[in-house]
Amino acid sequence: MDSSTASGLWDRLTGIQTSPDQWLVIATGLVALVAVGPRPLWRLSRNAITIAHEGGHGLLARLTNRELEGIRLHSDTSGVTVSRGKPTGLGMILTAAAGYTAPPLLGLGGAALLSAHRITLLLWVATALLVAMLVKIRNAYGALTVVLTGAAFVLVSWLAPTEVQAVFAYGVVWFLLLGGVRPVFELGAKRRHGGAPDSDADQLGRLTHVHPVVWLLLFHVVALCSLVGGGRWLLDL
């Protein structure tokens, strides 16, 4: 297939690819589990979850017609997304709720694509989202993190054999599903000890007059249901 023409690129993007063997799917899940487990590894891998978290805020800000001013990603794996618009209302609520729900929902969407054998489409969509996010990054560390992550997707999607692309895609989706769970538990632990007074859950509590614990529970439900549903798709159960 000639991928140098527009039709060739379209065929490559929309084509169906072969899924890896079941044991490889399980192996990628175990590797992703290790990446979100031990604290030293998690401090490094959590940067990718922060990209998805802040990207979720940014995407919903744009979709609800808020002006997205910029995104900052920090070396301590925290991040800040600044948007301008009405400080209350549905748009602000959806924007605030998008952070902790974005990684697991992206993982669920990725699992749906993989279950349909759309491996190349998944890799290219992820690359496009990273490029769109890069335009709004406002600090050097954030730009470096997004560029390196995007470069990994570009190299794999264009240069790696199809088998490697499949393993990489499954690993990424498992990581989003599993990595979307841990930050919610971490947020709950911080709140129990009086920390994170301006967390997304607390902001949503002030916006909606619904107790932050309810929003925290919602984050848990989204993350765990996405993990169960996405895991079933990935394992073809």
N, C-alpha and C positions, 0 to 999 in steps of 0.2 A: 504494500500500500504506500503510495506516494504521499508523504505528509507535508510536502513542500507547497502543495496547492491548497486553495481554500476548501475544496471538496474533500481532499485528503485529510486535512486537519479536522474537518467536521466529522468524517467517518471515524477518525481516531478518537475524537472526543465522545461520540455517542455510541461507539462500539461496545460489545460485550467481551469481557475478559474472563479467563478461567480463574476460579477461586483456588487458593492453595489447599493442600491436603488438610484434613481435619486436625492432624497432630500439630501442624504448623500454626493453625488458628489458635489452638490451645496454648502452644508455646509462646506466641506473641502476647496472649493474655497474661501468661505468667510473668513474662518480661515486664509488661506494663504494670503488673501488680508490684513487682520489685521496685520499679521506678517511683511508685507513690508510697512505698513502705518506710524503709529506714530514713531517719531524719536527714542525714547528710545527702543522700540521693534526692530526697524530696525537696530540699532547699534549692537544688539545681533544677530539677524537672518542673517545679512549681512555676517557674517563669513562663512555661508554655501555657499553663492553666490561667495565669494572669493575663496573657495575651488574649485568650478567649473571653475571659471575664470582662476586661475593659473593652474589648471589641463588641461584646454584647451590649454594654451601655451605649457605645458609640452608634451601633447599628440602629437600636431602638430610638435613640435621639433623632437620627436622621429620618427614620420612618414616621415619627410623630411630628415632623416639621419643626423640631428644635434645631437651633444653630449649634453645630458641634465645633467648639473652639479648639479643642486639642486633647491629646491623650499622653500621659506620662507613665512610663514603666520604670520602676526603681530596682536597684540591686538587692534589696531585702525582700523581693517578690511582691511588694505592694504596688498599687497603681492608682492613678487618678484620671477620671474622665470629666472634662468640663464642657457643659453645654449651656446655651443661653436660651431663655424663653420663659413662659409662664411658670412661676415657682410652685404652682399647685396644679391639680387636674390630672386627667388620664394620661397625658403624654409624659409628665414627670413621674407618675407612678410606674408606668411601663418601663421607662428608662431606668429607674432605680431597681426594679425587679429583675432586669435582664442580666445583671452581673453574675450572680451565683447560679442562675438557671442556664446560662449560655453554654458552658462546657458540656454538661450532660446532654442538653438538647442537640448541640452540634454532634456529639457522639452518637446520639440516637438517629439523627439524620444521616450521618455517615454509615451507620450500620444498615440503614434501609438501602442506601446506594450499593453497599457491598453485597447485600443479600440479592440485589438485582444484577450483580456482576458488573457494576459500573465503576470499576477501579480507577480508570483514567479520568473519568468525569469527576470523581471525588478529589483526586490530586489536583486537578486544574481549578476546581471551585475553591479549594483551600488556598491555592496560590493567589487566585484573584482577590479573595478576601484579605489576605495578608498585604497585598499591594495597595488595596484601597485603604487599609488601616495605616500603612506607612506614611501616607500623605498627611495624616493628622497627628503623627507622633511629634512631640515637642521637646524631647530631650535626647541626648546622645546615647545613653544606655538603652533607652527604649528603641531607638532607631537601629542600634546594633543588634539587639535581640530579635527584632522583627526581620531584619535583613538576613541574619543567619538562619532563622527558621524558614523564611521564604526560599533561600538558596538551597536548603536541603530538599524542599519539595520540587524545585525546578530541576535539580540535578537528578533526582530519582525519577521524575516523570518523563524526562527527556533522554537520559543516558543509560539508566539501569535496565537490565532485562525485565521482562514482564513478571517473572517469578519474584524478583526482588521488589518490584513495584507493589505486588500483591501483599507480600509480607510487611512492607513498610506501611501500607495503607491500613492493614488490619491492626498493626501495632499502634498507629496513631489513634484509631477509633477506640480501641480498648483503653488507651491512656486517657482519652477524654472522658469516657464513661467512668472509669475508676477514679481518675483524678478529679472528677466533678463531685465526688462524694466527700473526700477528706476535708476540703475547705469549709464545708457546712458544719461538720463536727468541730473543727477548730474554732469557728465563729461561736458556736454554742458554748465551748469551753471558756473562751475569752469573756463572753457575756456573764457567765456564772461567777467569774472572778472580778466583775466590775469593769472589764476592759471593753474596748471598741464601742464607746458611747455614740459614735456617729457612723456605725456600720450601716450597710444597706437595709438591714431589717429594722433598725431604729429609725432611719430616715423614712421608711415606708410606714412605720407606726405613727410618726408625726403627720405624714401626708394623709393617711386614711383613718386615723383614730382607732386603728385596730392594733392590739398589743403586738409588739415586735416578736414575741414568741410564736404567734400565729404565722407570721411571715417566715420565721425560721423553720417552723414545721412544714410550710409549703416548700421551702428550698429542699428540705430532706425528702419530701414526697417526690418532687421532680427528679432529684438526683438518683434516688433508689429505684424508682419506677423506670427511669431511662436505662439504668444499668441492667435491670432484669429484662426489659424489653429488647434493648440493644444486644445484650448477651445472647438471648434466644435467637435473634436474627443472625448474629455472627456464627453461632454454633449450629445453625440450621435445625433448630429444635421445633 
